[in-house]
């Protein structure tokens, strides 16, 4: 064997050894059910390509040269939704307005969202005199495509505005007039010119386009053709982000996978699930919903398990922040989906920050903060044995 060939073989051998050694040193990839991010299985090639573009745009960091601000809350989508999961107190948003549902009277004073950061040469906003406010911790964004394609008819079927069944629970939709750029679903139901909204802490966003456009504008001060209003001047300015990018991010959010449950054969989890139903948590946190037709085939006519009814419920005086959106009362909050709950600490710095403002540092604390329509379920939880409480929490952690 000549020297040149021997040298080539030696280099290849060392390269193989290096690759094998590195492979042994690298940690194994986490199982699918142990992470929140990732695309839904079965996307068509063009949908997968758009998912990847949307993923990249979701992580884009904006600067003043890219249109950031001049007033803003954060400089990227991913800074509030790391790993597509729940946010942290450091990324919590502040919304301000008033206690009644006659429409936000502070929109000409920077409402509905406080932009507490500003580029050099500008002053950040402060909450106007007379305005009430609430803190909103960013939610997880996985599985949203499934929630978008639940029909209005199904949402209305779960509502019980007059508590006809006498169980003390009377969930209602949030009926709001659509933003001009939003196209209602073909099977949308209207009421006095208003439509059922479903996304956000108080269900104030109609669909994922509505939610995304609002986030770009209110969180980062980024204008688009959908909403060209500059949050500082209040004037309409040229778009700072393209329609294609907005649509890519919407497609990304729409095709993120649903959180996968874990440890479903664990006896504690099985007993906890039974207790969850027994103390009537499932009246609001509906385990199973079904999608209707979606242009994304893998989202069409699917059963999924989000543990929400997408309705507003009166949660009592303890959770009344004196702030409202749309037709929600100040004490009303949309039922938070529970799927992915057990993975929340992985994106919240290793601990829980639950409820709309992150005030609860454990699942038990979150349960004990429930009041209003959930008062009876909370009291039934308190009457459980310590073992039963542990089983119920173990079930919730498995979602």
C-alpha positions in Angstrom: 0.0 0.0 0.0 1.5 3.3 -1.0 1.9 6.2 1.5 -0.8 8.4 0.0 -3.4 5.6 0.2 -2.3 4.7 3.7 -2.7 8.3 4.8 -6.2 8.5 3.2 -7.3 5.3 5.1 -5.9 6.6 8.3 -7.8 9.9 8.0 -11.0 8.0 7.2 -10.5 5.7 10.2 -10.0 8.7 12.6 -13.1 10.4 11.1 -15.2 7.2 11.8 -13.8 6.9 15.3 -14.6 10.6 16.0 -18.1 10.2 14.7 -18.8 7.1 16.8 -17.3 8.8 19.9 -19.3 11.9 19.5 -22.4 9.9 18.9 -21.8 8.1 22.3 -21.2 11.4 24.0 -24.4 13.1 22.7 -27.6 12.6 24.7 -30.3 10.6 23.1 -33.1 12.7 21.4 -36.1 13.1 23.7 -39.1 10.9 23.0 -41.9 12.6 21.0 -44.2 12.7 24.0 -41.6 14.4 26.1 -41.4 17.6 24.0 -44.0 20.1 22.9 -42.5 21.3 19.6 -42.6 19.4 16.4 -44.9 19.2 13.3 -48.0 17.1 13.0 -47.4 13.9 11.1 -48.6 13.4 7.6 -48.1 16.9 6.1 -47.8 17.1 2.3 -44.4 18.2 1.0 -45.5 21.8 0.4 -47.1 22.0 3.8 -43.9 20.7 5.4 -41.9 23.3 3.5 -44.2 26.0 4.8 -43.9 24.7 8.3 -40.1 25.0 8.1 -40.4 28.6 6.8 -42.8 29.4 9.5 -40.6 27.8 12.1 -37.7 30.0 10.9 -39.9 33.2 11.0 -41.1 32.3 14.4 -37.6 32.4 15.7 -36.6 35.6 13.8 -35.1 38.3 16.1 -36.2 41.8 15.1 -34.1 44.9 15.3 -34.9 48.5 14.6 -33.6 48.0 11.1 -36.2 45.2 10.6 -39.1 47.3 11.9 -39.0 46.6 15.7 -40.9 49.1 17.7 -40.3 51.9 18.4 -42.5 50.6 21.2 -42.6 46.9 21.9 -42.7 44.1 24.5 -40.3 41.6 22.9 -38.2 41.2 19.8 -39.2 37.7 18.6 -42.1 35.2 18.8 -39.9 32.5 20.3 -38.8 34.7 23.2 -42.3 34.4 24.7 -42.9 30.8 23.5 -39.6 29.0 24.0 -39.9 25.4 22.8 -43.5 26.3 21.8 -44.4 26.1 25.4 -45.8 28.4 28.1 -44.0 31.7 28.9 -42.3 32.8 32.1 -43.1 35.8 34.4 -40.2 37.6 32.6 -42.3 37.4 29.4 -45.7 38.2 30.9 -47.7 40.8 29.0 -49.9 43.6 30.5 -53.3 44.4 29.0 -55.2 47.4 30.0 -58.7 48.8 29.5 -61.8 48.9 31.8 -64.1 46.7 33.8 -67.1 46.7 31.5 -67.5 45.1 28.1 -68.6 48.2 26.2 -65.3 48.3 24.2 -61.8 49.3 25.2 -61.9 53.1 25.9 -58.1 53.3 25.9 -57.2 52.3 22.4 -56.1 55.8 21.6 -53.8 55.8 24.6 -51.8 52.7 23.6 -54.3 50.0 24.5 -55.0 47.2 24.7 -51.4 46.1 25.4 -48.7 47.9 27.3 -45.5 48.3 25.3 -43.1 48.6 28.3 -39.9 48.7 26.2 -38.8 51.3 23.6 -36.0 52.0 21.2 -33.4 54.7 22.0 -35.0 58.1 21.8 -38.5 56.9 22.6 -40.4 56.6 25.9 -42.1 53.3 26.8 -45.8 53.3 27.5 -47.3 53.6 31.0 -50.8 52.6 32.0 -53.2 55.6 31.6 -55.0 57.0 34.6 -58.3 55.3 35.1 -57.4 52.1 33.2 -57.6 48.7 34.8 -55.0 46.1 33.8 -54.3 42.4 33.9 -51.1 40.3 33.4 -51.2 37.5 30.7 -48.5 34.8 30.7 -47.9 33.6 27.2 -49.6 30.3 26.5 -48.2 27.2 24.8 -48.8 27.2 21.1 -48.9 23.5 20.3 -52.1 21.9 18.9 -53.7 25.2 17.9 -54.7 24.0 14.5 -57.0 21.4 16.0 -58.7 24.1 18.1 -59.2 26.3 15.1 -61.3 23.7 13.3 -63.8 22.9 16.1 -67.1 24.2 14.7 -69.1 27.0 16.2 -72.0 24.6 16.4 -70.0 22.3 18.7 -68.8 25.2 20.8 -72.4 26.4 21.2 -73.6 22.9 22.1 -71.2 23.0 25.1 -72.4 26.4 26.3 -75.1 26.7 28.9 -75.7 30.4 29.5 -78.7 29.9 31.8 -77.3 26.9 33.6 -80.2 24.8 32.3 -78.8 21.6 33.8 -78.4 23.1 37.2 -74.8 22.1 37.7 -73.6 25.7 38.5 -71.6 25.9 35.2 -72.7 28.2 32.5 -70.0 28.6 29.9 -70.6 31.1 27.1 -68.8 32.1 23.9 -67.1 35.4 23.4 -69.0 37.1 20.6 -67.0 39.9 19.0 -67.1 41.8 15.7 -64.4 40.5 13.3 -61.3 42.5 12.3 -61.5 43.6 8.7 -58.8 41.2 7.4 -60.4 38.1 9.0 -62.4 35.8 6.7 -65.0 33.8 8.8 -65.2 30.0 8.4 -67.8 28.7 6.0 -69.8 27.2 8.8 -69.4 30.2 11.1 -72.4 31.2 13.2 -73.2 34.9 13.7 -75.1 36.8 16.3 -76.0 40.5 15.8 -73.0 40.8 13.4 -70.6 39.2 15.9 -68.7 35.9 15.7 -67.4 33.4 18.2 -63.8 34.0 19.1 -61.7 31.2 20.7 -58.0 32.1 21.1 -56.4 34.0 24.0 -57.0 34.2 27.7 -60.4 35.7 27.2 -61.0 34.2 23.8 -60.6 37.6 22.1 -58.9 36.3 18.8 -61.0 34.7 16.1 -58.4 32.5 14.4 -54.7 32.0 14.1 -54.3 34.8 11.5 -56.1 37.2 13.9 -53.9 36.0 16.8 -50.6 36.2 14.7 -51.2 39.7 13.2 -52.1 41.0 16.7 -49.0 39.5 18.2 -46.7 41.0 15.6 -48.3 44.4 16.0 -48.8 44.5 19.8 -45.8 42.5 21.0 -43.1 43.7 18.6 -44.5 46.8 17.0 -44.3 45.2 13.5 -46.8 46.3 11.0 -48.3 44.2 8.2 -50.8 44.8 5.4 -53.3 43.2 7.7 -52.7 45.7 10.5 -50.6 48.7 9.3 -51.1 50.8 12.4 -47.9 52.0 14.1 -48.4 51.5 17.9 -46.4 54.6 18.7 -47.9 57.2 16.4 -51.3 55.6 15.8 -50.8 56.2 12.1 -50.9 53.8 9.2 -47.4 53.0 7.8 -45.9 50.7 5.3 -45.8 47.0 6.1 -42.7 45.9 8.0 -43.3 42.2 7.4 -44.6 40.5 4.2 -47.9 38.7 3.9 -46.1 35.6 3.0 -44.2 35.6 6.3 -47.4 36.1 8.2 -49.0 33.2 6.4 -46.0 31.0 7.0 -46.2 31.7 10.7 -49.9 31.0 10.7 -49.3 27.7 8.9 -46.5 26.8 11.4 -48.9 27.4 14.4 -51.6 25.5 12.6 -49.5 22.4 12.0 -47.7 22.1 15.3 -48.5 18.7 16.8 -50.9 18.2 19.6 -49.2 17.4 23.0 -49.0 13.7 23.5 -50.2 12.2 26.9 -47.7 10.1 28.9 -47.9 7.2 31.4 -51.5 6.4 30.6 -51.3 2.9 31.9 -50.0 4.0 35.3 -52.5 3.0 38.0 -52.2 6.4 39.7 -52.9 8.2 36.4 -55.9 5.9 35.7 -57.4 6.6 39.1 -56.6 10.3 38.8 -58.5 10.4 35.5 -61.5 8.9 37.2 -61.3 11.5 40.0 -61.0 14.3 37.4 -64.4 13.2 36.0 -65.9 12.5 39.4 -65.4 16.0 40.8 -66.7 17.5 37.6 -63.5 19.1 36.2 -64.4 17.7 32.8 -67.5 19.9 32.7 -65.3 22.8 31.5 -62.1 21.0 30.7 -63.7 18.8 28.0 -61.4 15.9 27.4 -62.4 15.2 23.7 -63.3 17.5 20.8 -63.6 16.9 17.1 -62.4 19.0 14.1 -64.5 19.7 11.0 -63.1 20.1 7.5 -59.7 21.7 7.2 -57.7 22.5 4.1 -54.9 20.7 5.9 -56.0 17.1 5.4 -54.4 15.8 8.5 -56.4 18.2 10.6 -59.8 17.3 9.1 -62.4 15.3 11.0 -60.1 14.3 13.8 -60.8 13.5 17.5 -58.3 15.2 19.8 -57.9 15.6 23.5 -57.3 19.2 24.6 -59.3 19.4 27.9 -61.1 22.7 27.1 -64.5 23.8 25.9 -63.2 27.1 24.4 -65.9 28.9 26.4 -65.8 31.7 29.0 -66.5 30.9 32.6 -66.9 33.1 35.6 -64.0 32.2 37.8 -65.0 34.2 40.9 -63.8 37.4 42.6 -60.3 36.0 43.3 -59.5 35.9 39.6 -61.3 39.1 38.7 -58.6 41.5 37.5 -61.1 44.2 36.6 -60.1 43.9 32.9 -62.1 42.6 30.0 -61.9 41.9 26.3 -64.7 41.6 23.8 -67.9 40.6 25.6 -66.2 38.8 28.4 -66.9 39.9 31.9 -63.8 40.9 34.0 -64.2 37.7 36.0 -64.6 35.5 33.0 -61.7 33.5 31.4 -61.6 31.0 28.6 -61.0 27.4 29.7 -57.3 26.8 29.4 -56.5 23.6 27.5 -54.7 21.2 29.8 -52.9 19.2 27.2 -49.1 19.5 27.7 -49.6 20.7 31.3 -47.0 18.3 32.7 -44.4 19.6 30.3 -44.9 23.2 31.3 -41.8 23.4 33.6 -39.6 22.5 30.7 -40.2 25.9 29.1 -40.8 27.8 32.4 -37.4 27.5 33.9 -38.0 24.2 35.7 -41.1 25.2 37.6 -44.8 26.0 37.1 -46.3 29.4 36.5 -49.9 28.6 36.0 -53.3 30.5 35.7 -53.7 33.5 33.3 -50.9 35.5 35.0 -48.6 32.8 36.3 -49.5 33.3 39.9 -49.7 29.6 40.7 -46.5 27.7 41.2 -48.0 24.2 41.4 -51.0 22.4 39.9 -52.5 22.2 43.4 -52.2 26.0 43.8 -53.9 26.5 40.5 -56.8 24.2 41.5 -57.3 26.1 44.8 -57.4 29.5 42.9 -60.5 28.3 41.0 -63.7 30.0 42.2 -67.1 31.0 40.7 -68.4 28.3 38.5 -65.5 26.0 39.6 -66.0 26.5 43.3 -67.9 23.2 43.7 -65.1 21.2 41.9 -62.5 23.0 44.1 -64.3 22.0 47.2 -64.6 18.4 46.1 -60.9 18.4 45.5 -60.3 19.7 49.0 -62.4 16.8 50.3 -60.2 14.2 48.6 -57.7 12.2 50.6 -54.1 13.0 50.2 -53.6 9.9 48.1 -56.5 10.8 45.8 -55.2 14.4 45.4 -51.8 12.9 44.5 -53.4 10.6 41.9 -55.4 13.5 40.4 -52.3 15.6 40.1 -50.4 12.7 38.6 -53.1 12.4 36.0 -52.8 16.2 35.2 -49.1 15.9 34.9 -49.5 13.1 32.4 -51.4 15.3 29.9 
